[in-house]
């Protein structure tokens, strides 16, 4: 990590929600498929239907991406952070907008790499699976299968914090608190995203999507500052963070 410049990072985070608002809305075939998927991991006293709202949103076969936030550093007189989100109901358009943006960045900087918290085990594989499901090509910079660890362009703060201890799991919020990074309190947390996404009228759901995007943006900002702490650099103050206002993708 010490050899990586902040300006070469693209920090990402995704938010996901189940493709169906409830288990009852699934077809008979997909109810059976869900049951097969979770039959060995059901908590005591909970059946497959009851487990659906708890876990469907993080399983790529049963969920979709509703927001991708990204941030990168600009070096001017001091280090600044620029943040942007792609969010909406149309997952294919979100993925296309995200890949198009990364392609533009790559055309100007061949040394860039992805950064995030637990993106190696969750965000990147999830994006690749959903690209495939949406009949979209997987760009070479996302296809890490059969690559050696040192050949992948990923900086994962979750993996770095393990320091080789693979029994250890540390959430982004806990890591931020442990190393003294202000983690902005929000009116929602990750466990609420799915319910928020599916609840209310069309107008209420649009408002909720914006809230989800803001929550996602705060996570990439926190992750960016954690990276700086790993390098023993000052964090970026709020006044030096530029958030690009983007309308919901229709």
DONUGU-511403 format. One record per residue (C-alpha): residue number from 1; z, x, y; residue in one letter. Coordinates in nm, 3 decimals, padded with zeros to 5 digits. Example, Ala and Ser with C-alpha at 12.3 -4.5 7.8 and 13.67 -1.06 7.14 Angstrom:
<drenlums>
{drenlum 1,{00.780,01.230,-00.450},A},
{drenlum 2,{00.714,01.367,-00.106},S},
</drenlums>
This chain:
<drenlums>
{drenlum 1,{00.000,00.000,00.000},X},
{drenlum 2,{00.075,00.284,00.240},X},
{drenlum 3,{-00.293,00.384,00.251},X},
{drenlum 4,{-00.410,00.031,00.343},X},
{drenlum 5,{-00.464,-00.045,00.711},X},
{drenlum 6,{-00.342,-00.385,00.835},X},
{drenlum 7,{-00.686,-00.438,00.990},X},
{drenlum 8,{-00.844,-00.431,00.640},X},
{drenlum 9,{-00.641,-00.725,00.507},X},
{drenlum 10,{-00.749,-01.086,00.467},X},
{drenlum 11,{-00.427,-01.275,00.398},X},
{drenlum 12,{-00.480,-01.604,00.214},X},
{drenlum 13,{-00.279,-01.899,00.090},X},
{drenlum 14,{-00.389,-02.227,-00.066},X},
{drenlum 15,{-00.239,-02.573,-00.089},X},
{drenlum 16,{-00.335,-02.797,-00.380},X},
{drenlum 17,{-00.289,-03.159,-00.485},X},
{drenlum 18,{-00.362,-03.357,-00.799},X},
{drenlum 19,{-00.715,-03.500,-00.819},X},
{drenlum 20,{-00.566,-03.842,-00.892},X},
{drenlum 21,{-00.283,-04.008,-00.697},X},
{drenlum 22,{-00.097,-04.093,-01.018},X},
{drenlum 23,{-00.110,-04.070,-01.396},X},
{drenlum 24,{-00.195,-04.442,-01.414},X},
{drenlum 25,{-00.515,-04.380,-01.216},X},
{drenlum 26,{-00.649,-04.139,-01.478},X},
{drenlum 27,{-00.904,-04.250,-01.733},X},
{drenlum 28,{-00.789,-04.282,-02.094},X},
{drenlum 29,{-00.965,-03.955,-02.177},X},
{drenlum 30,{-00.789,-03.765,-01.898},X},
{drenlum 31,{-00.453,-03.919,-01.985},X},
{drenlum 32,{-00.499,-03.779,-02.335},X},
{drenlum 33,{-00.609,-03.441,-02.200},X},
{drenlum 34,{-00.304,-03.427,-01.973},X},
{drenlum 35,{-00.076,-03.511,-02.263},X},
{drenlum 36,{-00.230,-03.230,-02.470},X},
{drenlum 37,{-00.194,-02.986,-02.181},X},
{drenlum 38,{00.178,-03.041,-02.125},X},
{drenlum 39,{00.313,-03.152,-02.463},X},
{drenlum 40,{00.487,-02.819,-02.527},X},
{drenlum 41,{00.633,-02.785,-02.177},X},
{drenlum 42,{00.780,-03.129,-02.110},X},
{drenlum 43,{01.138,-03.118,-01.979},X},
{drenlum 44,{01.394,-03.307,-02.182},X},
{drenlum 45,{01.388,-03.679,-02.105},X},
{drenlum 46,{01.050,-03.675,-01.925},X},
{drenlum 47,{00.727,-03.800,-02.079},X},
{drenlum 48,{00.372,-03.691,-01.991},X},
{drenlum 49,{00.329,-03.969,-01.732},X},
{drenlum 50,{00.653,-03.877,-01.557},X},
{drenlum 51,{00.561,-03.509,-01.559},X},
{drenlum 52,{00.224,-03.569,-01.390},X},
{drenlum 53,{00.349,-03.590,-01.028},X},
{drenlum 54,{00.564,-03.281,-01.084},X},
{drenlum 55,{00.304,-03.043,-01.226},X},
{drenlum 56,{-00.052,-03.177,-01.203},X},
{drenlum 57,{-00.095,-03.037,-00.852},X},
{drenlum 58,{-00.070,-02.674,-00.968},X},
{drenlum 59,{-00.298,-02.697,-01.272},X},
{drenlum 60,{-00.659,-02.626,-01.183},X},
{drenlum 61,{-00.801,-02.868,-01.441},X},
{drenlum 62,{-00.607,-03.155,-01.284},X},
{drenlum 63,{-00.583,-03.050,-00.918},X},
{drenlum 64,{-00.800,-02.957,-00.623},X},
{drenlum 65,{-00.768,-02.734,-00.321},X},
{drenlum 66,{-00.696,-02.929,-00.001},X},
{drenlum 67,{-00.633,-02.632,00.231},X},
{drenlum 68,{-00.711,-02.262,00.245},X},
{drenlum 69,{-00.549,-02.067,00.527},X},
{drenlum 70,{-00.640,-01.710,00.611},X},
{drenlum 71,{-00.518,-01.452,00.858},X},
{drenlum 72,{-00.625,-01.105,00.961},X},
{drenlum 73,{-00.504,-00.839,01.201},X},
{drenlum 74,{-00.681,-00.721,01.516},X},
{drenlum 75,{-00.587,-00.389,01.672},X},
{drenlum 76,{-00.608,-00.409,02.050},X},
{drenlum 77,{-00.340,-00.251,02.269},X},
{drenlum 78,{-00.103,-00.378,02.002},X},
{drenlum 79,{-00.148,-00.546,01.662},X},
{drenlum 80,{-00.238,-00.915,01.677},X},
{drenlum 81,{-00.282,-01.171,01.403},X},
{drenlum 82,{-00.558,-01.434,01.394},X},
{drenlum 83,{-00.513,-01.741,01.172},X},
{drenlum 84,{-00.760,-02.005,01.057},X},
{drenlum 85,{-00.752,-02.293,00.807},X},
{drenlum 86,{-01.009,-02.493,00.614},X},
{drenlum 87,{-00.869,-02.828,00.506},X},
{drenlum 88,{-00.985,-03.175,00.409},X},
{drenlum 89,{-01.059,-03.409,00.119},X},
{drenlum 90,{-01.391,-03.251,00.017},X},
{drenlum 91,{-01.292,-02.949,-00.188},X},
{drenlum 92,{-01.648,-02.824,-00.231},X},
{drenlum 93,{-01.698,-02.803,00.146},X},
{drenlum 94,{-01.363,-02.624,00.186},X},
{drenlum 95,{-01.466,-02.364,-00.071},X},
{drenlum 96,{-01.811,-02.320,00.083},X},
{drenlum 97,{-01.663,-02.269,00.431},X},
{drenlum 98,{-01.410,-02.018,00.298},X},
{drenlum 99,{-01.667,-01.814,00.104},X},
{drenlum 100,{-01.909,-01.819,00.398},X},
{drenlum 101,{-01.637,-01.680,00.626},X},
{drenlum 102,{-01.544,-01.404,00.380},X},
{drenlum 103,{-01.911,-01.311,00.344},X},
{drenlum 104,{-01.936,-01.267,00.721},X},
{drenlum 105,{-01.627,-01.047,00.726},X},
{drenlum 106,{-01.764,-00.837,00.440},X},
{drenlum 107,{-02.086,-00.776,00.630},X},
{drenlum 108,{-01.882,-00.603,00.903},X},
{drenlum 109,{-01.610,-00.433,00.697},X},
{drenlum 110,{-01.670,-00.311,00.342},X},
{drenlum 111,{-01.310,-00.186,00.307},X},
{drenlum 112,{-01.135,-00.522,00.339},X},
{drenlum 113,{-00.908,-00.660,00.067},X},
{drenlum 114,{-00.727,-00.984,-00.007},X},
{drenlum 115,{-00.354,-01.008,00.054},X},
{drenlum 116,{-00.101,-01.278,-00.020},X},
{drenlum 117,{00.211,-01.374,-00.212},X},
{drenlum 118,{00.147,-01.435,-00.582},X},
{drenlum 119,{-00.227,-01.462,-00.518},X},
{drenlum 120,{-00.307,-01.246,-00.820},X},
{drenlum 121,{-00.156,-01.499,-01.062},X},
{drenlum 122,{-00.213,-01.822,-00.870},X},
{drenlum 123,{-00.435,-01.845,-00.561},X},
{drenlum 124,{-00.726,-01.624,-00.670},X},
{drenlum 125,{-00.754,-01.766,-01.027},X},
{drenlum 126,{-00.721,-02.120,-00.889},X},
{drenlum 127,{-01.001,-02.063,-00.637},X},
{drenlum 128,{-01.227,-01.918,-00.907},X},
{drenlum 129,{-01.164,-02.209,-01.145},X},
{drenlum 130,{-01.232,-02.466,-00.874},X},
{drenlum 131,{-01.550,-02.284,-00.766},X},
{drenlum 132,{-01.673,-02.313,-01.123},X},
{drenlum 133,{-01.575,-02.680,-01.150},X},
{drenlum 134,{-01.762,-02.750,-00.823},X},
{drenlum 135,{-02.077,-02.576,-00.956},X},
{drenlum 136,{-02.044,-02.295,-00.702},X},
{drenlum 137,{-02.105,-01.926,-00.779},X},
{drenlum 138,{-01.804,-01.696,-00.797},X},
{drenlum 139,{-01.859,-01.409,-00.550},X},
{drenlum 140,{-01.817,-01.059,-00.690},X},
{drenlum 141,{-01.514,-00.999,-00.465},X},
{drenlum 142,{-01.331,-01.282,-00.643},X},
{drenlum 143,{-01.437,-01.199,-00.998},X},
{drenlum 144,{-01.165,-00.967,-01.128},X},
{drenlum 145,{-01.214,-01.025,-01.499},X},
{drenlum 146,{-01.247,-00.706,-01.702},X},
{drenlum 147,{-01.161,-00.494,-01.397},X},
{drenlum 148,{-00.890,-00.233,-01.406},X},
{drenlum 149,{-00.593,-00.311,-01.177},X},
{drenlum 150,{-00.680,-00.025,-00.943},X},
{drenlum 151,{-01.035,-00.158,-00.903},X},
{drenlum 152,{-00.927,-00.498,-00.767},X},
{drenlum 153,{-00.908,-00.557,-00.393},X},
{drenlum 154,{-00.573,-00.739,-00.391},X},
{drenlum 155,{-00.249,-00.664,-00.208},X},
{drenlum 156,{00.009,-00.899,-00.357},X},
{drenlum 157,{00.354,-00.891,-00.196},X},
{drenlum 158,{00.495,-01.074,-00.499},X},
{drenlum 159,{00.377,-00.793,-00.727},X},
{drenlum 160,{00.484,-00.516,-00.488},X},
{drenlum 161,{00.836,-00.659,-00.461},X},
{drenlum 162,{00.870,-00.650,-00.841},X},
{drenlum 163,{00.855,-00.267,-00.839},X},
{drenlum 164,{00.762,-00.286,-01.208},X},
{drenlum 165,{01.032,-00.543,-01.296},X},
{drenlum 166,{00.819,-00.814,-01.455},X},
{drenlum 167,{01.119,-01.036,-01.531},X},
{drenlum 168,{01.171,-01.089,-01.160},X},
{drenlum 169,{01.038,-01.389,-00.966},X},
{drenlum 170,{01.092,-01.406,-00.591},X},
{drenlum 171,{00.962,-01.683,-00.369},X},
{drenlum 172,{00.797,-01.607,-00.036},X},
{drenlum 173,{01.087,-01.769,00.149},X},
{drenlum 174,{01.347,-01.563,-00.036},X},
{drenlum 175,{01.156,-01.237,00.009},X},
{drenlum 176,{01.116,-01.302,00.381},X},
{drenlum 177,{01.489,-01.369,00.417},X},
{drenlum 178,{01.583,-01.063,00.208},X},
{drenlum 179,{01.388,-00.817,00.423},X},
{drenlum 180,{01.465,-00.982,00.756},X},
{drenlum 181,{01.139,-01.161,00.834},X},
{drenlum 182,{01.182,-01.482,01.035},X},
{drenlum 183,{01.041,-01.751,00.806},X},
{drenlum 184,{00.969,-02.054,01.024},X},
{drenlum 185,{01.144,-02.368,00.908},X},
{drenlum 186,{00.902,-02.655,00.864},X},
{drenlum 187,{00.929,-03.028,00.820},X},
{drenlum 188,{00.776,-02.999,00.472},X},
{drenlum 189,{00.789,-02.767,00.174},X},
{drenlum 190,{00.555,-02.700,-00.114},X},
{drenlum 191,{00.707,-02.964,-00.340},X},
{drenlum 192,{00.614,-03.236,-00.088},X},
{drenlum 193,{00.245,-03.149,-00.047},X},
{drenlum 194,{00.105,-03.368,-00.326},X},
{drenlum 195,{00.297,-03.679,-00.229},X},
{drenlum 196,{00.213,-03.632,00.139},X},
{drenlum 197,{-00.155,-03.590,00.058},X},
{drenlum 198,{-00.181,-03.915,-00.139},X},
{drenlum 199,{00.049,-04.139,00.068},X},
{drenlum 200,{-00.051,-04.379,00.348},X},
{drenlum 201,{-00.361,-04.506,00.520},X},
{drenlum 202,{-00.666,-04.291,00.588},X},
{drenlum 203,{-00.533,-04.210,00.935},X},
{drenlum 204,{-00.186,-04.127,00.801},X},
{drenlum 205,{-00.333,-03.903,00.533},X},
{drenlum 206,{-00.540,-03.719,00.796},X},
{drenlum 207,{-00.219,-03.655,00.993},X},
{drenlum 208,{-00.049,-03.534,00.676},X},
{drenlum 209,{-00.337,-03.298,00.602},X},
{drenlum 210,{-00.291,-03.141,00.943},X},
{drenlum 211,{00.079,-03.094,00.870},X},
{drenlum 212,{-00.008,-02.935,00.536},X},
{drenlum 213,{-00.252,-02.698,00.709},X},
{drenlum 214,{00.016,-02.595,00.961},X},
{drenlum 215,{00.259,-02.532,00.675},X},
{drenlum 216,{-00.003,-02.320,00.498},X},
{drenlum 217,{-00.070,-02.121,00.816},X},
{drenlum 218,{00.298,-02.038,00.851},X},
{drenlum 219,{00.295,-01.895,00.499},X},
{drenlum 220,{00.008,-01.655,00.573},X},
{drenlum 221,{00.180,-01.546,00.895},X},
{drenlum 222,{00.502,-01.476,00.704},X},
{drenlum 223,{00.311,-01.287,00.435},X},
{drenlum 224,{00.134,-01.076,00.697},X},
{drenlum 225,{00.464,-00.977,00.852},X},
{drenlum 226,{00.611,-00.897,00.509},X},
{drenlum 227,{00.320,-00.657,00.455},X},
{drenlum 228,{00.402,-00.484,00.783},X},
{drenlum 229,{00.767,-00.447,00.678},X},
{drenlum 230,{00.653,-00.286,00.352},X},
{drenlum 231,{00.474,-00.030,00.570},X},
{drenlum 232,{00.779,00.003,00.798},X},
{drenlum 233,{00.584,-00.135,01.094},X},
{drenlum 234,{00.702,-00.386,01.354},X},
{drenlum 235,{00.626,-00.749,01.278},X},
{drenlum 236,{00.381,-00.940,01.496},X},
{drenlum 237,{00.567,-01.158,01.750},X},
{drenlum 238,{00.464,-01.522,01.796},X},
{drenlum 239,{00.298,-01.445,02.131},X},
{drenlum 240,{00.054,-01.213,01.951},X},
{drenlum 241,{-00.052,-01.470,01.690},X},
{drenlum 242,{-00.373,-01.660,01.763},X},
{drenlum 243,{-00.426,-01.980,01.565},X},
{drenlum 244,{-00.785,-02.106,01.562},X},
{drenlum 245,{-00.791,-02.484,01.595},X},
{drenlum 246,{-01.025,-02.625,01.332},X},
{drenlum 247,{-01.097,-02.992,01.267},X},
{drenlum 248,{-01.053,-03.136,00.921},X},
{drenlum 249,{-01.359,-03.081,00.701},X},
{drenlum 250,{-01.523,-03.416,00.636},X},
</drenlums>
